[in-house]
Amino acid sequence: MPPEKVVFATAVEALFVRALGANLSSLARRRLSEAGLDLEKPLAVSYPLDDWKTFVHVASGALYSHLTPVEAHWWMGIHFMEGYLQTFTGRIVAELAPALGPRRMLERIGQDLRSGNNFSEVELVGHSPRHYELWMNDVLDDVPSFAAGFILRAQQLAGARGVHVDVASYDGTACTFDIRWREALPQAANG
């Protein structure tokens, strides 16, 4: 039997403490606590993936009730990346990103995801210097726009401009994203 899919505290901290903490109302915090994430207590070492998904749904509903689930979860992915960039590892990635460029940033996304969970697998296929397909075995949510949001933000950080991250296929867990960008900033010439 394969091990349970879990999301580590580092990912939970990035999204729910660093990125969203100040923006969560007392009602949202109470709902998260009822779902198993009490932000007033130290975080657990890890959380089951299904609990993580529930936390994302609770927070997205609290912050973005006026948006569709696809739009709300896209913003949650953006927040996830912004919170990650506030962590020790994320600050290093942020400093390296422009030198890495968009292509190499995509090449390391699997490694970055595995620092936050025990199950992420990624495969990358290049079609041209600014067009890639990225397959992800699990999008960390029930809506692939969450992963699309953090991929887009990572590409922007690496210097890509005019980025599009579209869902090419999705089976309810695994997803293939079609990623294109118009140009890269000069310092990201490798992208």
C-alpha positions as CSV (number, residue, x, y, z in Angstrom):
1,M,0.0,0.0,0.0
2,P,1.5,3.4,-1.0
3,P,2.1,5.9,1.8
4,E,-0.6,8.5,2.6
5,K,-0.2,11.7,0.6
6,V,0.8,14.4,3.0
7,V,1.5,18.1,2.8
8,F,4.3,19.3,5.1
9,A,4.1,22.1,7.5
10,T,6.4,24.3,5.3
11,A,3.7,24.4,2.6
12,V,0.9,25.0,5.1
13,E,3.0,27.8,6.7
14,A,3.7,29.4,3.3
15,L,0.0,29.6,2.3
16,F,-1.9,30.0,5.5
17,V,0.5,31.8,7.8
18,R,2.8,33.8,5.7
19,A,0.6,34.7,2.7
20,L,-2.9,34.7,4.1
21,G,-2.5,35.1,7.8
22,A,-3.2,38.8,8.1
23,N,-6.1,38.6,5.5
24,L,-8.1,35.8,7.2
25,S,-11.1,37.0,9.2
26,S,-11.9,35.5,12.6
27,L,-14.7,33.6,10.9
28,A,-12.3,32.1,8.3
29,R,-9.8,31.2,11.1
30,R,-12.6,29.5,13.1
31,R,-13.7,27.6,10.0
32,L,-10.1,26.5,9.3
33,S,-9.8,25.4,13.0
34,E,-13.0,23.4,12.7
35,A,-11.5,21.8,9.5
36,G,-8.3,20.9,11.5
37,L,-6.0,23.8,11.0
38,D,-5.8,25.9,14.1
39,L,-3.6,28.9,13.2
40,E,-3.3,29.9,16.9
41,K,-1.3,26.7,17.7
42,P,2.0,25.4,16.3
43,L,1.5,23.6,13.0
44,A,1.6,19.8,12.8
45,V,4.6,18.3,11.0
46,S,2.3,17.3,8.1
47,Y,-1.3,17.2,7.1
48,P,-3.2,14.6,4.9
49,L,-3.7,15.9,1.4
50,D,-7.5,15.8,1.8
51,D,-7.2,18.1,4.8
52,W,-5.0,20.5,2.8
53,K,-7.6,20.6,0.1
54,T,-10.3,21.4,2.6
55,F,-8.1,24.2,4.1
56,V,-7.7,25.6,0.5
57,H,-11.4,25.5,-0.1
58,V,-12.3,27.1,3.2
59,A,-9.8,29.9,2.7
60,S,-10.7,30.5,-1.0
61,G,-14.4,30.7,-0.1
62,A,-13.6,33.2,2.7
63,L,-11.4,35.4,0.6
64,Y,-12.9,35.0,-2.9
65,S,-16.6,34.2,-2.5
66,H,-17.4,36.6,-5.3
67,L,-15.2,34.6,-7.8
68,T,-15.8,31.3,-9.5
69,P,-13.9,28.4,-7.9
70,V,-11.5,28.3,-10.9
71,E,-10.6,32.0,-10.3
72,A,-10.5,31.7,-6.5
73,H,-8.2,28.7,-6.6
74,W,-5.9,30.5,-9.2
75,W,-5.5,33.3,-6.7
76,M,-4.8,30.8,-3.9
77,G,-2.0,29.4,-6.1
78,I,-0.6,32.9,-6.5
79,H,-0.8,33.4,-2.7
80,F,0.9,30.0,-2.2
81,M,3.9,31.1,-4.3
82,E,4.0,34.5,-2.5
83,G,4.1,32.8,0.9
84,Y,6.7,30.3,-0.3
85,L,8.9,33.3,-1.3
86,Q,8.8,34.5,2.3
87,T,10.3,31.2,3.6
88,F,14.0,30.6,4.0
89,T,14.1,28.3,0.9
90,G,11.8,30.6,-1.0
91,R,14.0,33.6,-0.5
92,I,16.9,31.7,-2.0
93,V,14.7,30.7,-5.0
94,A,13.6,34.3,-5.4
95,E,17.1,35.5,-5.6
96,L,18.2,32.8,-8.1
97,A,15.0,32.9,-10.2
98,P,16.1,35.7,-12.6
99,A,19.4,34.0,-13.2
100,L,17.8,30.6,-13.7
101,G,15.3,31.9,-16.3
102,P,11.9,30.5,-17.1
103,R,13.0,27.1,-18.5
104,R,15.3,26.2,-15.6
105,M,12.7,27.4,-13.2
106,L,10.2,24.9,-14.7
107,E,12.9,22.2,-14.5
108,R,13.2,22.6,-10.8
109,I,9.5,22.9,-9.9
110,G,9.3,19.2,-9.0
111,Q,12.1,19.6,-6.5
112,D,10.5,22.7,-5.0
113,L,7.1,20.9,-4.7
114,R,8.7,17.9,-3.0
115,S,10.0,20.1,-0.3
116,G,6.4,20.7,0.6
117,N,4.9,17.3,0.2
118,N,5.8,13.6,-0.1
119,F,4.1,12.8,-3.5
120,S,4.7,15.4,-6.2
121,E,6.1,14.2,-9.5
122,V,6.6,16.5,-12.5
123,E,7.6,15.8,-16.1
124,L,8.6,18.6,-18.5
125,V,8.5,18.5,-22.3
126,G,9.9,21.4,-24.3
127,H,8.3,22.3,-27.6
128,S,10.3,25.5,-28.2
129,P,12.4,27.9,-26.1
130,R,9.2,29.5,-24.7
131,H,6.7,26.7,-25.0
132,Y,6.6,23.7,-22.6
133,E,4.2,21.1,-21.3
134,L,4.4,20.3,-17.6
135,W,2.7,17.2,-16.3
136,M,2.0,17.1,-12.6
137,N,0.8,13.8,-10.9
138,D,-1.3,15.7,-8.4
139,V,-2.3,19.4,-8.5
140,L,-2.7,19.7,-4.7
141,D,-6.3,20.7,-5.1
142,D,-9.5,19.6,-6.8
143,V,-9.2,22.5,-9.2
144,P,-6.0,22.6,-11.4
145,S,-6.1,26.4,-11.4
146,F,-4.4,26.4,-8.0
147,A,-1.2,24.8,-9.6
148,A,-1.6,27.0,-12.7
149,G,-1.5,30.1,-10.4
150,F,1.8,29.2,-8.7
151,I,3.4,28.0,-11.9
152,L,2.5,31.4,-13.5
153,R,3.9,33.3,-10.6
154,A,7.1,31.3,-10.6
155,Q,7.5,32.0,-14.3
156,Q,7.0,35.7,-13.8
157,L,9.6,35.6,-11.0
158,A,12.1,34.0,-13.4
159,G,11.7,36.8,-15.9
160,A,9.0,35.5,-18.2
161,R,6.6,38.1,-19.6
162,G,3.2,37.5,-21.3
163,V,2.9,34.1,-19.5
164,H,0.0,31.8,-20.2
165,V,-0.6,28.6,-18.2
166,D,-3.4,26.6,-19.6
167,V,-4.8,23.2,-18.7
168,A,-4.2,20.8,-21.6
169,S,-5.7,17.8,-19.8
170,Y,-6.9,17.0,-16.3
171,D,-8.1,13.7,-14.9
172,G,-9.2,14.9,-11.5
173,T,-5.7,14.5,-10.0
174,A,-3.0,14.6,-12.6
175,C,-2.8,17.5,-15.0
176,T,-0.8,18.6,-18.1
177,F,-0.3,22.3,-18.3
178,D,0.6,24.1,-21.6
179,I,3.0,26.9,-20.6
180,R,4.0,29.7,-23.0
181,W,5.5,33.1,-22.6
182,R,6.1,35.9,-25.0
183,E,9.6,37.0,-23.8
184,A,12.0,36.9,-20.9
185,L,13.8,39.7,-19.2
186,P,17.4,40.2,-20.3
187,Q,18.9,38.8,-17.1
188,A,17.0,35.6,-17.7
189,A,18.5,35.1,-21.2
190,N,18.8,31.4,-20.5
191,G,15.0,31.1,-20.5
